């Protein structure tokens, strides 16, 4: 009993809040690309915010439910229907046995989330259900869903009438990504730093859960020294030899040797998760203290 995959869409994976404290083993954190929308969907449906859910990219898919349950869709707006009835996002929806959920193409950003009451019951790898496609670990055999897959729904332990406190006005619109100064910011001239802050960048064809390569003006460090390989943080804005910035993302490698000019602040990582090919945006500078205050304010929504 659970969910049958009739059509898996373009790239649908099982994700949760990710693997913690495994970076020293060379293992990516993984987890939902838009962690805010992922948690929002879980809380609205009555789950704890970390329950495993489905992350859909660009095209959603078709799923049949073999039991009555509640679901919630969140993230970017995808076309979604049950029995030809259009479904809202960020609302709890009751699903009846044998209902078929059809989720079409995105109307805006890259990803949407399907949270199910009780979550998806699946074996964990290093404490997480998240799928890492590159190493083929976690999730359902470390891969995207395919036609005919069966997903088991977990048992719910949360009061369905629990009250959540969420800032539903928080926007994942991605015209501006806020950043703080990176560890190697001093390697770059004022001209290059101003170029980063005052230019528009576009997501290239080479974007994935590992990293987002950007098209736009080239940025080159004035310091020509070779870097010693060091740990890479989620959201690090690296500058490779061609001068085109790369934003490290949820499946990023744990070490790297490119200078980091900036870091996307933690509460804007969800915006990175909604970037798709051709999207344009600018970087906006904030200081560390401001970024931390915003992180604390947002985190209170999940407590």
Secondary structure by P-SEA (a helix, b strand, c coil): ccccccccccbbbbbccccccccccccccccccaaaaaaaaaaaaccccccbbbbbccbbbbbbbcccccccccccccccccccccccccbbbbbcccbbbbbcccccccbbbbbccccccccccccccccccccccccccccccccbbbbbbbbbcccccccccccccccccccbbbbccccccccccaaaaaaaacbbbbbcccccccbbbbbcbbbbbcccccccbbbbcccccccccccbbbbbcccccccccccccccccccaaaaaaaccccbbbbbbbbcaaaaaaaaaaaaaaac
